[in-house]
Amino acid sequence: QVQFVESGGGLVQPGGSLRLSCAASGFTFSHYDMAWYRQAPEKERELVAAINAVGDSPHYVDSVKGGFTIFRDNAKTTVYLQMNSLKSEDTAVYYCHAPIGEYWGQGTQITVSS
């Protein structure tokens, strides 16, 4: 059974940092690209960052370029999102995802506020 378990969220002040983790299971993790999405209140879910199966060629939405870094550890079947210089508009529930079907975890809440 495909599962994603996100963790690392919380409340942080503007300009602060957080690192999210997503532990994946139920499929051959090293064969799939991975991505982080987020969904803010009353907004559609959007792609934030993606990385290919071997950990190369990261892709970022323009609004997080220079502040967020996606990376993965295939041995641990985990994908990470290092988030620096956080802004209030980064407040959302963050999810990881693989193009293996409509499987989603519970997400982890990030709230950026002073």
LINPEUR-V90357 format. One line per field, one symbol per residue. ss: DSSP state (H for helix, E for strand, C for the rest). phi: phi as a letter, one per 20 degrees, with the letter a starting at -180 (. if undefined). burial: # if it has 24 or more other ideal C-beta (glycine too) atoms within 12 Angstrom, else .. A space follows every 50 residues. Layout:
ss = ???
phi = ???
burial = ???
This chain:
ss = CCEEEEECCEEECCCCCEEEEEEEECCCHHHCCEEEEEECCCCCCEEEEE ECCCCCCCEECHHHCCCEEEEEEHHHCEEEEEECCCCHHHCEEEEEEECC CCCCCCCEEEEECC
phi = .fbccebofrebfgnfcbceccedbnbegfecfcbddbcegmcffcfdbb bffendlfccfgfdgnddcdbbcffelcdcceddlfcgfefaedcdacfc pedceencedcdbe
burial = ...######..#.....#######....#..#######.#.....##### #......#.##..#..######....#######..##..#########.# ...##.######..
